[in-house]
Amino acid sequence: MEDHPWIKLKKYPHIGFPLEPKDISYLENYITNPVIIAKHSFLPLLHRTIFQRKFRANTNGFKNKSKKRRRVHLEPKAREIFFAGHFDAQIYSYYSYILSEKYETFLKTKSFKKAIVAYRKIEIEGKKDKHKCNIDFALEAFQFIKNNKEKELTVIVADITKFFDNLDHKILKQKWSEVWDASKTLPKDHYRVYKSLINMRYVNEDLLFRNYKDRIWVKTYIENDSKKSQKRQKSIKHKRYLKDNNAIAYCDKTDFFKNSLNLITKSTRSEGIPQGTALSATLANIYMMDFDQAVQDFIDSDNVKGFYQRYSDDLIIVIPREFQEETIKRLRSLVYNKVKLEIHTDKTKVYQFQEVNGTFKGFEVDELTGEKTNKELEYLGFEYNGQRAILKTAGYSKFYRAMKRSFKRSTSLAINAKSTDDKIHKSALYKRFTYKGAKRRKLYTPDPLNPNKFKESFRYDWGNYLSYVNKANDAFRHFNQGDQIKRQSRKAWSNFHVLMVKSLNKIETKKKLSSSYKKKS
């Protein structure tokens, strides 16, 4: 796969079985042949709705002893995600790869080439094969603000409404053609891929699971031989147990097309593309080219001289205060006129930065009333108040919730699962939630020419959330003049051990009760 970076084999259950390394030669010959792709029949996508929890402070409620208000649980944010079949996913990945190369060539002559940061490999200056991520992009934005602290600045952070759902098909096809070969028509193979996205067919994952839950395909290893495995069908009670049972497919293709065609839904939408395919992200950047150029032209004008950056559907603009109203109006006008999308008032946050009594500070400002509130600038998972930048507390909350769920699950398995012993398997928990698993390292695989040796692979063990914390802290240390980000994780170790003690006590109590019951019997 080092020779074919677009090949990314995944194991998620779908219609049909996952691909294996032995299939790579066939994949290459099939997918890189435009004549074949022009006639390829795509499988239905697998549709899943992901809900994101949302909490906000209750501004009207009473404060507790810590002078904080109770949070209000808002309606969860739903994201519609679509997964391609394993073979189709490689087709989307290949076309994303070749289109990205064309897009990068196209960008070289454009003034907005540094402003578009999502879904691109942007090399860190002076570090070969090291690429920037959201940490670096947030730092660039905050650094621009800090470098201009002698001015009164306005920062606009906006989120394009239902970005992937509302892409205009005509504009998408036009921009795709322009990037590929500057023509008005797409080659037949590209057009086939384009049609599979705009006229998508999909199957609801819950319905598919309900239809096949008594005969899900799983991969099991042969007893006393961990290197040999076999496929077999098994009943699984709930979708959340698919991973634990090493599920690899809901059904095979023959079974699906023979018995389950009624599960397929054909999209009737006249705009939008599915979010979740390997190609969707690349097309999002290509689609926004005219908008990006127009915004950059305005930002670079002699009067403004500001900063513009777009990460997918999130964008940040920094301008002198006197251009605040004009910039907001122009932003909404351009996004509608150039790409037929919208940025609503509730999707726009306005912040003002200035020196107050010798201290550079930032405030959130109500766009309509101008009223200031003491809320920090939030962008790409970071918060900045003019003095220091830290990670959003929501990231730590999510990390702690995942930790609690994992302990609860491990404890339950240790107590109830018949196929496991009564141990909590500490090593896996330590690796996922403490500094012991935070070290990032290159993975090594068995050498096929010499079974007793290992060779360096192109894959990495990326560590855990604390790896991300350390990386962010290293990047922002000079900016913050300290380790403020790392200090945010100071309770992680103690929280981990509190949960560990609770779980071990629970298991020990259960063992004693079980032993006592057996004696009485």
N, C-alpha and C positions, 0 to 999 in steps of 0.2 A: 504493500500500500504506500510505501515511501515513493514509488514511481508514479503513483496515481493519487495525489492528495485529495481529490474529490471523492474517492471511495471511502465511505464511512459506514462500516457495518454495525448495525444496532440490533438489539435483542428484544425490543418491545413486542408484546403479542398483537397480532394483526390478522388479516385474512391471508392465510398461507404462512409458510415457515421462513424464519430468518435466513439470510444468506451466510455463507461460510467462506473462509479464505480460498478454498479450492474453486470457488465460482468466479474469482477475479478475472481470469483470462477471458471467460465467456462474457462477463460484464463489459469489459473494455471493448471487445469486438462488436458487441451489440449496440452499446450506448453511443459509441463514437461514430457510428454509421448513420448519417443523416437520412438516407433512404429508408432504413428500418424504422427510425424514430418517427418519420412522417406518417407511418401506418400503425404505430404502436397503440395498443388498447390499454388505457390506464384503469387500474382498479379503483373502486370507490375509496374515498378518504375516510378515515376514522374520526368521528367528531366527539370532542370532549369539552365540557364546560368547566373551567377552573374558577373557583370563587376565592377572592382575596378579602380577608377580614379588614374592616375599616373602623377605627376608633377616633373619636375627637373629644377634646376637653369640653365638659359641660360648663359653659361660661356663666350660666345662671345659677349653678348649684353652689353649695357651701364648700369651703375648703376644709381639708382634714388637718391633722396635727403637723403634717409636713408642708402645709400651705399649698397643697395641690388639690385640684378639683377632680371629682370622679369622672371617668370617661364614659362617653355615650357610644353604644354599639350601633353603628350606622348600617344601612343596607349594604351587604357585601358586593364588591365590584366583580362582575362576571366577565370572563375572557373566553371567547370561543376559539378553541385550538383544533387544528386538523392535522392528522398524521397520515402520511402517504404509506402505501404498501412498501415492503422492503425493496423490491426491484425498482418501483417508481421513484422511491426516495433517492436512489442512486442517479436516476435520470435528472431529477431536479437539481441534485448536487453538482452534476457535471455541467449543466447549463448555467448554473450559478457561477461555477468556476470560470468558464470561458467568457461569460458576460462581465464578470468582475474585472477580468484582465482588460477587456475592451473599455470598460468604464474608467479604469485607472489611466489608460492611455488618453482617453477623452479629457480627463480632469487636468492633465499636465498643462494645458493651455488656458485653464479657467482660473479666475481670481478667487473662486470659492473653494479651491481644492483642499485647503487646510481646515475649512469650517465644517466639512462633512466627516464625522468621526465614527459613526456606527457601522458595523459589519465590514470594516476595512482593516487591512494589516498595515498600520502606520508605524514604521520603524522608529525606535527611540534613537535620537542623535547620539552617535558615538558608540552605540551598542548593536553590533551586528546580530541579526536574527532575534532581537528583542523588540517586542511590539507594545505599543501603548494600549491602555485599557481605560475604563471609566475613571479610575483614580487619576490618571494623567490628564484626562480631559477636564475633569472638575478642577484640578490644580491650575490648569491653563486659564480657565475662566476667572477663578478667584485671584490669580496672580495679576491679571489685567486690572481688576478692580483695585487691588492693593497698590499697583504701580501708578495709578491715577488718583490717589487719595487726596491730592491737593485740589481736586475738582469736586463739584457736587454731581453725583452720578445717579442715574436711574438704571435699574436692572429689571428686565422683563423676562420672565420664565413662562413659556406657553406650551400647551399640550394640544395637538391637533385632534379634534373630535372624531372618534371612531375611524382612525386613520385607514387601516387595511379594509374595513368594511365599505368605505366610500370612494375608493380609487376609481376614477373614470376610465372605462375600458378603451375608449378612443384615444385618450391622452397616453395611456399606458402602451398601447400598440405603437403609437407614433414615436414615443421616446425610445422604446425598445429597438425599433428599426433604425432610429437615428444613431444610437450608440453602436449597433452591430455593424452597419455598413453605410450609414448616412443615406439610406434609401427610404422610400415611403412604404415598402412592403417587406414582410418578414419572409425568410426562406421557409420552405414547407415544413421542415422539422421543427423550427422555432414556432411556427404558427400552430403546429399540433400541440406543443407544450403550452403555448398561450391559451389555446381553446380548453385544455384540460383544467386550467385555473379559473377562467371566467365562466365556464359552463360546468362547474364542478358537480360531481355526484358524491354523496357521502352516506355513511351508516352511523347512526347513533351508537356509541360504545356501550351504553347501558342496555340497549335493546339487543345488541349482538351478544353481550355476556349472558343476558337472560335466556337467549335462544340456545346457547351452547354450554351453559354452566355445568351440565351433567357430563360433558365429554370434552373438556378443555385439554389441549395438547400441552404436555409438560416434558421437560428434559430431566431424566434421572440417570444417575451413575450406577454402573453395575457393581454389585457387592464385591468387595475385596479387590476392586480394580478401579482406582479413581481416574484413570486416563480414558476409560471407555464409557460411553454414555449411550442411552437409547431414548427414543421418543415413545411416549404412550399417552393414552387419554385418561383423564381423571376428573372426578366431580369436585368442584370448588364452590364453597357456600357463598362467598362474597367477593366482590371485585378487589377489595383491599388485600386479599390473600393471594393474589396472582403472583406477586414477586416472591413471596415466601415459598411458594410451590414451584418456582422456576418455570412459570408458564411461558411458552414460546409462540403459541398461536391459538386463536379462538376456534379456528376450523381450517381445513385445507381448501384450496380454491375450488376444486371439483365439487365438494360438498356444498359450499356456499352458493355457487351458481346453479346447482341442481335444486336446492331446497330453500334458499333464503333471499331470492331476488326481491321479494316484497319488502325487505328492510331498507332498500336503497331509496334515498331521497334525492331528487334533482333540484338544485338551486334555481329559484325563479328571479333572483336579484339581477338588476341591470347594471350594477356597479359592484366594486369590491373584489378582492381575491382572498383566498384562505390564508389565515395566519398560522404558521407552523411548518410549512414546507421549507426546504433548504433554499429555494429560489425566491421566496417572498421578500426576504430582507434585501437582497440585491435589487429586486425590482422596485422596492420602496425608494431607494436612493436614486435610481434612474428616473423614476416618475417625477421626483421633486427638482430636477435640474433647472427648469426655468424659474421656479420660485427662489431657489438658492442663489441664482445669479442676480435676480432683481434685488433681493435683500442685501447681498454683498455689495452691489453697486451703491445702494443707499448708505450703507454703513461706512464705505470707503470714501464717500464724498468729502470734499475739503471742509465743509462746515461741521460734519458729524465726527468722523474719525473714531468710530466705535469698535465693538467686538461682536462677532456673530459666530455661533456654533450650534449645530443641529445633531442630535443623537436620536436617529429614527424619527419618532413623532414628537420628541421633546426638544425644545430649542431655547437658547438663552441669548439675549441681546443686551449689551451694555452701551449706554449713550450718555452724553452730557444732559443734565436735567432739563435744559430748555427745549430739548427735542422729544420729551416724553410723550406728549399728546399726539404729535405728528407721527411718531414711530408706531404707536399702538394702532392708529387709524390705518397707516400704510401697511402694517403687518396683516391686518384682517382683510384689507382690500386685495393685497397681493395673493394671499392664500386662496381667496375665492376666484379671482380673475385668472390666475396662472394655472391652478391645479384643481379647481372646483371642490375645494375643501373648506372647512370652517374652524375658527378658533373662538369659542364662546367666552363671555366675560368670566364665568365660573371656572374656565380652564386657563385663565391668565392670572399670574401673580406679579405684582409690581412692588419693587423694593427701592428704597432710596438710601444712598450711602453718602455720608458727609462727616466732617469733624464737629464734635460737640464737646465743648470745654477741653479742647486739646486731644480728644480721643476719637479715632475714626470708628464710626458705628453704622450699622445698617438697620433699617426698619421696614416692615411690610406696610404698604400704603393702600388704602381702599381706592380703587381706580376712579370711582364716581365721586366720593365725598372728600378724598384726600386725607382722611383720618389715618393716623399712624398707630400701629400696634407693635409691641415688642416681640415680633416673630422673626426668626432668623431666615436668611436665604437658604432654600433647599434646592439642591440640584445634583442629580446622578448619585443619590444615596448619601450626600454630605450636607452639612449645615455650616454656614459661614456668617459671622456677626460683625466682621470688620476687624476683629482682633485675632481670632483663631478659627480653624476649620476642624470639625469633628465628624464622625460617622453619625448618621441618623439613628436615634434610639430605637426606631422600628426594626432595624437590622438585628440589634441585640435581643430584642423581644422575640423575634422570629427564631433566633438561635436557641434561646432558652426554652421556648415552647417545643422545638424539635428535640431538645435534650430531655425534657420531661416525658414526651411521647415515647422516646426510645427506651427510657428506663421503665416506663409502664409496660411497654411491650415485652422487654426482656424479662421483667419480673413475672409477667403473666405466663410466658413460655416456660420459664423455669418451674413454675408451680403446676401448670395445667397440661402442658404438651406431653403426650405419651412418648413421642419420638425423641425427646431430648432429656438430658439429665437435669438435676436441680441446681445447676450453676447459672450465674447471670452472664457469663462470658464477658468479663471485665475488659479484656484487651481490645475488643471491638469498640466498646464505649470510650475507653481512653483514647483510642486512635481518632475517633470522630469528634470528640468534644473537649480535648485538652491539648496542651502544647506538645504532648508526646506524639501526636499525629499531625502536627502542624508543619513539619519539615517537608518541603517540596523536593522531589527527586525524580530522576529519569528512571524509567522501568527497563528491566532486562528480561529477555525471553530466551527459552531454550534454543540452542543452536541446532538446526536440523542436520548439519553435517557432523556435529559432535555432541551426542546426548549428555556428555559429562560437563559441557561448558555452556555459558550463557553469552548472548550477544546484546549489544546496546540497541534499544528500540527507539522509535520516534515518539513514543507515548510517555506521559508523565503522571506521577501521582501528585495531584495538585493540592494535597493537604486537606485542611478543613477551614471553617470560618475564621479561626484564629490566625491561619496563614494569611488570609485576606486582611485582617486587622494589622498584622505585622507589616505587610507590604504597604498598606495605606499609611501607616505611621512613618515608615522609612521615607516614603515619597513626600510627606508633608512636614517632616521634622524641621527642615530649614525654614519653611514657610511659617510654621507655628513657633519656631524657636523653642522647641521642646517636644515631649512625648505625650501630648494631650490625648491623642487617639489611642495609644496603647494603654493609657490609664483608664480608659473606658471599660477595658476588659478585666480590670483588677479583681472583680468578684466572680469571674468565670470558674476559677479553680474551687473556691469555697462552695459555690452553688452546685458544682458537680459532686463534691463529696457529701453534701447534705442529702442529695438524691440517692447517692450510692449507699449511704448508711440506712436510709429509709427502706430501700429495696432489699438489702441484705437482712434487715430486721424482719421484714414482711415474709421473706422466704423461710427464715429460721422459725418464725412463729407457726407458719403453715406446716413445716416439717414436724414440729413438736406436737401439733394438734393431730396430724396424721398418724404419728407414732403412738400417741395416746389412744387413738381410736382403734388401732390394730390390736393393742394390748387388751382392751376391753372386749374386743370381738373374740 
